[in-house]
Amino acid sequence: MSLFLLTYLTTYGVMTAFAGWRFQRGLGGSWRLWLPLGLFAVVMMLLPVLLRLVESRLGLWSSRVLTGAGWIWLALVFWAFSAFLGLEVWNGLLWVLGRACRPLQAAMLTPPVAARGVLILIPVLCLWGWIEGGWVRLRTVVIESDRLPVGTAPVRVVQIADMHLGHTTRPGVWRRVLRLVSEAAPDLVVSSGDLIDHVDSVVDGWLAEMTAVTPPLGRIAILGNHEFYPGVERCAAALRTGGWVVLRNAVVEVTPGLRVVGLDDHLDGRGGGEPDEDEILPAPRDGVFTLLLKHRPEVTAAARERCDLQLSGHSHGGQIFPFGWAVQMVYLHPHGRLVTFPEGLRLYVSHGTGTWGPPFRLFAPPEVTLFVIRPRARPPVPPPAADA
C-alpha cells in the first residue's frame, strides 16, 4: 500500500504542478493569488487519503460530500493536465513542421489562448462525464456452445462489474442498474468483483434493494480488490446478507450442464496469495459449460484449457478519457467484446457498471451485460440419396 500511495501522490503532484504552472503562465496574476490556490490544490490532492484516516469520526453525509469533492478535483486536474499536455504536443508539432512551412506556426496556440480554452473545456467534460456516468445500458452477447445439449433452453446470465457501491455512488444510477437487471429476465446474476467499496447502513440498504431480483439460479459474487480494502470478511458478510452467494476460490454447479468458478482477486499478493487456478479449475473440457468469474482481465493457460467463458472487469475501460490509453497498455484485451482463444475459451472484459473515484465517465460507457448461452446450432443432416 505504501508503494501505491507514493506512486499516487507523486503522479498526482506532477499533474497538479504542471496544470497550475500552465494556468499561471496563461492567465497571469501575482503570487498573492496563486499561492492560496496552490495550497488549496495540495489540500484537495491529499483529501481522499486524509478522509480514510478520519472518516469514522465524520458524519455519514459529510464524509460523502468531502469524498465526492476530492475525487471530482482529481478529474479536473487530470483533464487539465491532459489538455495542456496535448496542446504542448500540438505546438511542438507545428513548430517542427513550421521550419519547412512557416505559415503553419501561425496556428500555434499562445499560453493565454490555451489556458482560456482549457477553462472552457473542463466544465463541458464534467457535464458530459456526469451524463455518461449515469447512462448505464444493457448490452446483450450471444454465446453458442457445444457443451450444452441440443434442445437445452438458453441460459441467461447477467454480469454486474465494478459497481463500487459506496461514498460516491449516485442512488439514481443504482436504481437504473436494478431496473435493467430485472428487465433482462436473467436465470443467473453474477458480480465480477468490486460490487461494494464501503460497508455502512446506506450500502446495506442498496444491497437490500436487490433482493427484489430473484433469478431462479441465484446471485453469485466474487471479491475484487476493493472488497479487500474495508475488510474482506465485513464485505463478504454484507454481500451474503444481501442475498449473494460469495464464491471464494470455489466451484459450484448451478444447474445441470453449467458450473461457475469464482476466484478471489489476488490483490497483488496481499490477499493471502494468488489463487492456484491449476488446483481450483475443473478438468479440461469435461462436457460441462464452465463460467469463470475473475476480477482482473488476466488469462492463464489453465483457464484457456479448462473454461468456456471468463467474465472480468476491474479496469473500467479507463473510465475517463484519455486514461483508457494507459489502461490498454496494462490490460491488453479489448473491452466490450468477446475475445476467443484457440483452446476455446472466450473472454469478456466489461467496461464496468458504476464509477470509482470521480463520478464521471468519458468515452467508456457503463454497462450491465446479458449473456445468452445457448447450444450451438447443428447443420441439418441431408437425407440419404435415393437409389437410381
Secondary structure, 3 states (H helix, E strand, C coil): CHHHHHHHHHHHHHHHHHHHHHHHHHHCCCHHHHHHHHHHHHHHHHHHHHHHHHHHHCCHHHHHHHHHHHHHHHHHHHHHHHHHHHHHHHHHHHHHHHCCCHHHHHHCCCHHHHHHHHHHHHHHHHHHHHHHHHCCEEEEEEEEECCCCCCCCCEEEEEECCCCECCCCCHHHHHHHHHHHHHCCCCEEEECCCCECCCCHHHHHHHHHHHHCCCCCCEEECCCHHHHCCCHHHHHHHHHHCCCEECCCEEEEEECCEEEEECCCCHHHCCCCCCCHHHHCCCCCCCCEEEEECCCCCCCHHHHHHCCEEEECCCHHHCECCHHHHHHHHCCCCCCCEEECCCCCEEEECCCCCCCCCCCCECCCCEEEEEEEEECCCCCCCCCCCCC
